[in-house]
Amino acid sequence: MGDRFGWSQQEGSPDEVLNNSFDYAMQNFPHQLGWLDQHRYGVSVTQDLVKLLDEDFPLGTELTALEQEREAHKAFADARCRVYIGREQYFDEINEFMDGTHHTPLVILGESGGGKSALVANWFSRVEQKETDAFVFVHFIGSSAESASYHKVIRRLCEEIKLHFGFSQLVASSDSDLIRDFPLWLKMAGSQSKTIIVMDALNQLDDGTGTEGSEHDLLWIPRVLPPGVSMLLSTLPGRAMEAVKSAGWRSMKVHPLNETEKQEIVTGFLEGIYGKTLSSDQKAMIVGAEQTNNPLYLCGLLDEVRVFGSFRELTSKLAEYLSAATPGELFAKILARLENDFEETRSVFSPRTGLVQDMMKAIWASRRGMSESELLRLLNVPNVVWSPLYLSIVENLVNRNGILNFFHDHLRKAVELRYLSTPEKKKTAYENLADFFLASNEMDDRVADELPFLLSRCANFTRLKSTLSDLCLFSRLIKTEEGKFDLIKYWQMLGDFSEVENVYLNALEHEAHENVTELQKSLAEFFTELGLLSAARSMLERLLVSLEDLHKHDHSVVIREAGSQKRRYRCNHPDVIDIMRQLGTVCEKQVDLGGAKKLYQEAISRQLHLNSAAQKLQLAECLLGYATTLYLLDDMKESRKVLKRAEELAVKVLGGRHHYVSAIINRLGQMSYKQGRLDESLGLFVRDLNLTRNEVGSSHPRSAAVLNDIALVYDDKNSDFARDLYEASLAILLETYGNGHLDVAVIRYNLGAFYLATNCFLRAKFQLNEALKIFETFLGSDHVETLEAKAALAECQDMI
């Protein structure tokens, strides 16, 4: 470039004349030569930055939703670890408890803003560095709009356990199954390594109603933790604290700050981080104020001191702030100060009415928070205005992977009280932010995550339906378990699933999609999940035709028809076989057993050459489905033969001790039991028990389930040994799940029925009554199992 314009000079040998002539040209001929700077900074620098970013973060390294959530909670913890002046005795007490043989959680109690979250965050930071071989999980409830759902807390924890230990078991899809399986996931984790679970602010649990619901009774947390598992919790006074006391869990209290601690915090924060010094009188004002005994109040006050510009007026400003009696009142004053700085006409920045309000309302209304670029577009202000505003409030925000949210709940409540005091104002905030995301030109992950949430919160169901109908949004949400559950939840809000089929099928016809096959697979699975079996079947049938046409030339097999010399060419691509198996499952659910039988037979006939383990397992899956269909058709003889073949294949691929093999054996045992072949079923169940115990141990819930199967056989034989087996099974489940579990209810019901039949009426009454309470809680009063328990209990009452 220099050669072209005659300004060439050797590197390291500057030429003053050439430099001066270049500067003169740039100053006097900007229109002709201004492109040089534009090229330097608008193109060259940008290219260099993009190149560096691509090197550091290449394609394929994007964080998954689970990783994003994990990083968000770590960022929340890190923000509370910068300046922490805590009593070492707190850490000693927690460590002593965690190192002991306790099988219950430790709960930190204290007033709002008293430093519980900071203590939890700092202890978590220490233990994460110390226990490098342990599985450590932390969750700050209330740190975002989605973090307060206890179902999502459990789901995230189970997913993290599955990922960390490499378990193959699927995390339950329904909330009730998730709660049921939660103790089992904890037990699995504890059996592998030391497991530490940290959950902060149980009082902020919210089922979406904004009130203290049953989740605050903490029944979803096992009353007895399995070996190897420790749990640290925290809560404010309220229903959750009462549940802690009722459960008899050990607790420790965080006390207010004393003057020495406050002095250390003032010095460490202002001088240690920001290099700002106060006079001794000003320090005395802060340290001597009773309300600064609260750590959150003190930190909020110090942050205001940090940004206050006039040293002469600082003393009077401190007095004004200290007139606030609570953290909530203090943050209301902070919001007023921000409005004064950035909205008043005398502001040195370009004033804009409602700037602070609009920013705070957007963060409050959002699901996960707002990015800086989103806020800049929403507020429509230049960086010269945004930067000082952001720096003035940054200490009260937390940055999670570029998404800004409130650092603590007091600021959220202050924003709500000042700007969103009525339901109408809240609805408008949701609507305005939804309009912002709707105006986006691209359906990216942020829009897909935020938009349906906002429309559901403002109850704009017409626009919510239109948004859910977008196949781009569907394809982004369906790729994760959380997204799939969100889709189901949003469609439930629209009343039922009656319109889902037509909405997506119409969208599929009118919108070209670059990967229509994957989209059809996803839709079929989603339809099946919702119980829309006709829609799922139709989609799978269409998909089967297209896949067979796609792969007919490179994946085909010759099939001879029985009883004739005719030959047929059929596609045997793994995707085609898998779709046929799924179709068979759907037909089975529709009770079209003839259709299911034909599909399974066809799929099995195409799998002639089994070269890989994956092909053998795929055939075993088809055989299992076929055997189930035959079982439902009452063709026990043929079903048994097919199950035996599936067992042989599974043993070859997985070995005879795999849980997949034991599941087949158990199915054979169930079949024999149904046919009244008690001795044969007993032999199969005992074989299953040995395999299950060898794999997961004697105290695993799967072992308990097989013990129940064996007990049923002995019960039918009128043997008293059935009682011992029922009680052994019940003891395992109670240790794993506690009393509030459906599997526990089933065993209690069976044991109660045994006692009733053997005239032990008081024992029968206790077991049946306990079973009934659990059935009513989880299944409702009209469920068939609830009604059977009621009838048995009534019969027992009559006997007494």
N, C-alpha and C positions, 0 to 999 in steps of 0.2 A: 504493500500500500504506500509506503514511504517513497519507494523508487518511482512510482507512477507520478507523484507530484513533486519530485525533486527534493524531498526532505529526508533523503537517506543518510544515515550516519552509523558508524560502527558502534556495536554494543560495548559499553564501558569507556567510550571516548566521546563524551557529549560535545556538540558544536554549538556554542552560544548564539552565533549568527543564525544558524538554521532554526534553533529553538525559538528565537525572537520572531523570525519571519513566519513561522508556523502559528505562533500565538497571535501575531498581527492579522494573519489571514482568517483565523477563526473568529476574531473579534469583529472584523470589518466585513466579512462575507459569510455571515452565519447561514443564510439560506442555501448558498452553494456548497458549503462544507460542513453544515450541521449534521449531515448523515454519518460523519465519522464517529461522533459521540454516540449517536443512535445505534450504530453498528457495534461499537465497543460494549455499551451497557445494555442495549435492548436485545442484542443477538448473541454476541460472544460470551458475555457473562452468563446469560440465561442458558446457553448451550453447555457451558462448563458446569453450572449448578445441576442441570438435568443429568449430565453424565455422571457426576459424583453421586447423586441420589440413586441412579440406576445401579451403580456399583455397590452402594451400601444396602439398598433395598431392591434387589432384582425381582422380576415377576415370579410369582409363586411363593413369595415369602410373606404375603399379606396375613395378618392375624385373623384367626377364626373368631367367631362370636364368643366362644368360651375363653379364648386367650384375651380378647378385648376386655371381657368382664373381669378376668383375673388381674389384668394390668390396671384396670380402673380402681379396684379395691386396694391394690398395692400403692397406687398414687395417692389415694385417700389417706392411707397409713403414713406414707412418707411425708405428707404435708403436716402431719402432727408430730413429727419427730425432730423438727429443726431446733426448736428451743423447748426443752422439757426439763423442768425443775421438779422432780418428784421425789417422794420419800423412798429410800432404798428398801425400807421395810415392806412396802407394797410388793416389790419384786421378789423379796425373800419369801413372803407368805404365799405368793402364787407358785413359785418354784417348789417350795416345800410340799404343797398340795399335789402338784403335778408329778412329783417324783415319788409320791406315796402309792399305796395300793387301793386308792379310792375308786369306786365304780359309779360315781355320780359327778355331775358338773360342779364347778366352782363359779359362783355368781358374784360379780362386783356391783355393789349398790352405791347410790349417791344421788345428790340433787342435780337438776338440770344445769349443764355448763360446769359441773364440778370437776371435770378432768378425767372422767371414766374412759372416753374414747382415746384420749391422749395416752393414758396408762396402757390401755389395750394395744394401741398401735406400737408403743415403745417396747412393750413386752414381746409382742409378735416379732418385731425387728430383731430383738436379742435372740429369741429362740430359733428364728429362721437361720441365723448365722451359726448358732451353737449346734442345733440338731440337724446336721446336713443329711443324715440318712433317714430322717423322719418325714412323713407326709404331713405338711402343715397347711391348713386351710383357714382363710380369714374372710369374713363377710361383715361389712358395715351396713346394717339395716337402716334404711332411710337416706343413704348417700345419693340415691337417685330415685326417680319415680317408680322404677321396676324392682328396686332392691328390697322393698318392704313386703313383698308377697312371700309367705313362708313356703308355698309350693315351689316358687322359683329358687328360694334358698336351698331347699332339699334337692331339687333337680340339678342345680349347679354343683352342689357337693357330690352327688352321685356320679355326675359326668366327670368331675375332676378325679374321683377315685378310680373310675373305669379307665381313664386315660393314663393316670400315674402308674397303676399296677398292671395295665394291659389286660384287664378282665374282658372276656368275650360276652358276658351277660349283658343283655340290653336293659337300658333304663326304662322303667315302666312308662307307658304313654298317658295313662289316666292318672288324675290326682289321687284318687283313692288307692290305686295300686302302688303309687309312688310312696305314700305314707306307710302303706303296709310293708313295703320292701326296705324302707329306710334303715331299720335296725339291722337288717341282713347286710346291707352295704357297709355299715359301720363294722360289723363283725368280720366281714371279708377283709376290710382294710386293716383292722387291728391284728388279724392273723398273719399279715404279711410284714408289717413293720410298725414302729411306734407311730401313732396317729394322733395329731393334735388339731382339734376343731375350735376355732375362735369366732364367736358371733357377738357383735356389739349392738346395743340399743334394742333389746327385745320389745321395749315399750312402743317402738315405732312400727311394729308389725301392723299391716293394714290389708284387709281382704278386699279393699276397693270401696267400702262403705264409709270410711272415715271415722268409724267407731271402734271401740274395743270389742272385737268379736271373739269367737271361741278359740282362735289362734293364740290369744293371750293366755289361755289356760295351759298352754305348753304341753298338751297331751301328745303332740307329734314328736316330742323329744323323749327317747327311752328313759324310763325311770331308773334303769340299771344299765350302765354302759358296758359293752363287751370288753374282755381283756385286751390290753394294748391301746385302748382309746381314752384320751383325756379331752375334756371340754371346758372352755372358759367362756362365760357369758357375762353380759352386763345389762342392767335395766334401771329405769326410774321407778319411783313409787307408783303403784297402780295395780291393775289386775294381774299383770305379769309377775310383779313382785309377790303378790299374794299367792300365785301359783307356785313360786319358788319356795315360799314358806310352807305351803301345804305339802309339797313333795319332800320336804325335809332336806333340801340341798344345802350344803355349806355355803356361807356368804361372807364377804368382807366389805367394809365400807370405806369409801374414799372421803376424806375429811377436807374441810375448807383450807385454803392456804394460810400460813402464818406470815408474820411480817418479814421474817428472814427470807422465806421462800419468795415472797413478792419482790423484795429488794433484788434478789438474784435474777428474777425474770425480767424486771425493768432494765437492769444493766445488760443482761445477756441479749435481750431483744434489740433495744435501741442502740446501745454502744457496740455490742458484739457483732450485729448483723448490718446495721445501717449507719453506724458511726455518728449517732446523734446523742448529744449530752444534755441532760436537764440540770437545773439548779437544785440545790439541796432542798429548798422549800417546795419546789414542784414535785420532786420525788417523795417528799413527806406527805404532800396532798394525796398522791396516788396510793402510797403504801398504807397511809392511815385511814383511808376510806373503807368502811366495812364491806361495801358491795364489791370491792376488788378482791375480796376473799374468794370470789368465784373466778376460776381461771379463764373462762370464756369472756366474762366481762372485762377482766384485766387485759387480755390479748386484744379485744376489740378496741379498748381505750388506747392502748399503746400504738395500735395501727393508725388511729386518728392523729396521735401525736406525731407519728412518723411523717405524715403527709402535710401537717399544718405548717404554713410558711412563715408566720410572723412570731418571732420569739417574744416580742414585747406583749403580744396579745395572748400568748399561750396560757398564762396563768388564769385569765378570765375564761378562756375556752375550756380549760380543764374543769373549772368550777361549774360551767354550764353542763358539760358531759356528766359530771359526777352527781348532778341533780337527778339523773336517771337511776331509779331504784333497782331495776332488773336488767338482765341482758336484752330482753325484748325492747324495753324502753330505750336503751342505749342504741340499738340498731335502728330504731325509728329516727333518732336524732342524726345518725350517720346518713340515712337516706335523705333527710332534709338538707344536710350539708352538701351532699352530692348534687342535689337539685339546685342549690344556691350557687355552687361552683360552675355548673355546666348548662344551666338553663336560664339564669337571670340575665337581663340585658346588659348588666355591668360586667358580665363575665368576659375575661380576656379571650376566651375561645368563642368560636362562632356559635351564638346561642341558638338552641333549638328546643321549642316547647315539647315537653314530655320525653326528652331523651333518656333520662335515668329510668323513668317509669316504664317506657317501652322495652328497654333492655332487661330490666328486672322481671317484667311480666313474661317476656319471651322465655327466659331461663326457667321461671316458675312453671310455665305451662308445658314445657317440652318434656319428652319422655326421659331423655338421657342428658339433656343440656344442649348448649349451642356452641358451634365453633366460632372462632374469631371472624372468619370470612363470611359466615352466615349472619353474624351480628352486624358486620359492616354493611352488607347488602340490605338487611332489614331496616337498620337505622338510617341508612343513606347519609352517612357522614364521612368526611375525609379522615385520613389517618391522623392529621394534626389535631383533630377533636377526639378521636377514638383512643389514641395512645395515652394521653393524660387521664382520661376517664378510667381506662383499664388499669393503669398503674395505681390509681387511687383506691381501687376496690379489690386488687389482685389478692391481697392477703385473706380476703373473705370468699375467695373462689378456689375451686380445685380443678386442675387440668387433667382430664383422663384421655390420653391419646388424642389430644387436640380438641376435646369437647369440654367446655367450661360449665361447671355447675356450682351450686352453693356449697360452701365449706361446711356449713352446719345448719341445723334445722331452725335455729333462732332467726337467722336472716330470712329463710324461707317464710317463716311465720310473720316476720315484720313486713315483708313485701305483701303478703296476703292481707294483713291487717290494714296497710296503708293504701294499697291500690286495688285490692280484690275482695272487698268486704262483703259483697253480696253474691249469690249464685249467678245472677245475671252478668256481673262483671267477670266472673270466672269463665262463664260460657263464652263471652265475647273474646277473652284472651285466647281460649282454645281455637275459636273460629278464625281470629286474625292470624295466628301462627299457621293454622291449616292453609289459609289463603296464600301465605308466603311460600309454603312448600308446594302447593298446587301450581304456583306460578313458575316453578322450576322447569327448565327445558328438558331435563333428563331424569329418568327414573333410576336414580342410583340407590345404594344401600341406605343412605341417610334418609332419603325421601320415603323409601319403602318401610323404614323403621318408625319414622315419626308420624307420617300422614294418617295412616289408619288409626293410630293411637289418639291423635288429636280429634279426629272426626268422631271417634267413639266417645270421647270425653265430653264433647259438646252436643252429643246425641243427634248429630246430623246424619241420620241413617240413609237418606237418599244419596248423599255424596259418598258415604262410606261404601254403599253397595256398588256405586260406579267405580270407586277406587279399587275395591277388591276384585272387580271384573277385569282389571288390567292384567293381562298375562305377563307383562314384564314384572309387575309387582309380585304376582303369584310365583313366578320362577325364582325371584330373589328370596322370598320368604320360605318357600318349600324346601330349599336346599339345606336348611338347618332345622334341628328338632324344635328349637325355640320358635322359629318362624312358622313352622307347621302348627304348633299349638296356638300361636297368635291368630293364624288364619281360622282355625276352628273356633276360637273364642269370639272373634269378630263376627263370623257368620251366625253364631249362637245369639249374638246381640240383635241380629236382624229378625229374630223370631224362631226360625228353624232352618233346615237345610233343603227345603223343598225347591228353592230357586237355583241352588248351586249348579245343578246339572245343566239347565238351559243357559244360564249365564256364561259358563265356561265353554260349552259347546258352540254357542253363537260367536263368542270371542275367537275361538279356534278357527272357525270358518272364515271370519272376516279379517283376520290379522295374520300376515305372513311372519312366521317365526323361523329363525335360522336353524334351530334344532328342534324340529317339531316332534321327532321320535322321543327324545328325552322328556319333552313337555307332555306328550301323551302318556308316557309311563308315570310321570309324577301325578297327572290328573287321575289316572286309574287308581293309583295307590291312595290318593286323597279321597276319592269317591268311596273306596272300600273302607277307609278309616271312618267315614261319616255314616256308613251303612247304606249308601246309595248303590246298592248292588246291581240294579239294572243298568245304571249309568256306567259303573265300573266294567260290567260285562261287555256292554256295547263298545266302550273305548278299547278294551283288551282285544276284542274280536277284530276291530279295525286295525289295531296295531299289529296283530298277528298276521293279517293279510299283507300289510306293507313290509313287515320284516321278512316274511317268507319270500316275497318278490325281490327284496333287496339282496338276500343271501342265497337264493336258489341255485346259482351257478357255482359258487365256491364252497358251499356247505350242503351237500345233498347225499342221501343214502337210498339204496334200493330196498324196498319192502315188498315181500311176497305176500299176497293175500291168501288167507287160510282156505283150503279146499279148492284152490284153482292155481293155474300157472301164471296168472296175471302179476305184473310187477308195477309198482308205483315208485316214482321218485319223490322223496319228501325231504324238506330242509331240516337239518339237524344242528343248526347254529345254536350255541348256548343261550343266546338271547331269545330265540324262538322257543326253545324248550322251557325256559323260565316263564315266558308269557303263557304258555299252555298250562304250566303248573298253577300259575296265579288264576287262570280262568277256571281250572278245576276247583280251586279253593272257593272262588266266588259262587260257582254252581252248587257246591256243597252247602254254602251258607244259604243259598236260595232254596235248598231242599230239592234241587234238580239233580237227584242222585244219578239218574241215567245219563244226563249230560256230563256230569263230573266223571263218571266211570269211563265214558268214551274218550274224554280228553286225556285222562291219566293213561289209559291204554295206548292211545296214539303217541303220547310223549314218551312212554317207556319203549314202544316198538321202534322209535327212531334212534334210541341210544344203544347202538349195536357195538360200536368200537370204543371201548373205554381205556384210554391210554394214560390219562392223568388222574391224580387224586381228586381234582376238582370235578371231573366228569363223573367219577364214581359217587361222589357225595351228591351231585345233582340228581343222579339216578336214585340214590337212597331217599332223597327228599320226595321225588315223584312216587316212589314205592310206599312211603309213609302216607302220603295223601290218598293213594289208591286203596291202601289197607283201611284207612279211616272210612272211606266211602263204602267199601264192602262191609265193614262192621255195621254201618248205619243201614245197609240193605239186608242185614241179618244173615249175610253169607259168611258165617264165622270160620268155616273150614278154609275157604279161599283167602280170607283176610289173614288168617294165621300163616298160611303159606307165604303170602307176600311179605308179611312182617319178618318172617324168618330170613327171606332173601335180603331184605333191607338190613337186618342184623348182620348177616354175613359180609355185606359190602362195607358197612360201617366199621366192623371189626378189622377188616383188611386195611382200611385207610387210617383209622384212628386208634386201632388196638382195642382189645377187649375190655379195657378199664375206663374208657371214655364215657362221660355223662350222656352223650348222644346214644351210646349203646344201651346204657342202663334205662334210658327213657323208652327205648323200643321194648326192652324186656318188661318194663312196668306196663306198657300198653298190652302186651301179651297176657300179663297177669290179670289186668282189668277184664280182658275178654273172657278168660277162663272163669273169673269170678261171676261175671254176668250169666254165664252158661251153667252156673251151679257146680262147676268142677273145682271144689274147694281145695282139695289136696294139690291139684296141679297149679292152681293160682298161688297157693301158699309157697310152693317150691320156687315159682318165678319171683314172688315178692321177696323171699329170703335172698335169692340170688341178686336182685336189685339192691337190697339193703347192704349186702357185702360190698358190691361195687361202689355204691354211694358213700359208705363209710370210709372205704379206702381212698376215695378222692377228696372228700370234704370233711371227714371226721364224724364222730358219733353225735356231736352236739349241734350239727347243722340242721336248719329247718327242712332241708330235703330228706335227711334221715328221719326226721319226725314225721314227714308225710308218708314215708314207706312204712314206718311203725304203725301208723293209723290204718294203712291198707291191710297189714297183717292182723291187726286187732279186729278189723271187720270180719275177717275169715274166722278167727277164733270165736268171735261173738256169734256168728252163724252156727258154729259147732257147739254153742252153749258151754263154752269153757271159761272158767274164772280167770284164766290167763289173759283174756281180753282186757280186763280191768287194769292189770299191771302195764300192758302195752299202751292203753289209752293214757294212763297217768304218766308214763315215761315220755310219750309224745308231747303231752301237755307241758311237762316240766321244761323240755327243750324250747318250746315256743314261748313260754312265759319268760324264760331267761333271755331269749333273743329279742322278742317284740314287746314284752310287757302284756298287760291284759287287754289293751284296746286294739285288737287285731282280729280280722275276719277268720284267719286260720285257727286262732285260739278259740273263737266261737264255735267253729265246726267240731273241734275235738271236745270242747265242753258239752256240746249237744250230744255227741256220740256217747260220751261217758255218762251224761245224765240219763240217756235212754237205757244204757246198761244197768245203772242203779235202779231205774224205775222197773225194769224187767225182773230184777233180783230182789224187789221189795225193800230197797234201801231208800225210802221216800224222802227223808230229810236231805240226804246227800244229793239225790236226784233234783230236788227243788233248788238247791244252791247252784248246781251246775247249769240247769236249764234257765234259771233266772239270769245268771251271768251271761249266758249265750244270747238270751233274748235282748238284753241291753245293748250288746255289741251289734247284733243284727239290726236293731232299730236305728242305731247311730249311723251305720255305714250303708244299709240297704233300704231303710225306710220301713214304715209299718205295714205296707201292703205287699212286700216281697214274699215269695213263696216260702223261703227259708224262715223268715220272721213268723209267718203264719203257722208253720209246722212247729216252731219252738213254743208259740203261744198255746197251741193245742196240747202239746206234751206237758207243758207246765200246768195247764188247767186240769189235765188228767191226774197229774201228781197231787194237786191241791185236793181233788176229790178223794184220793186215797188216804190223805192225811186226816 
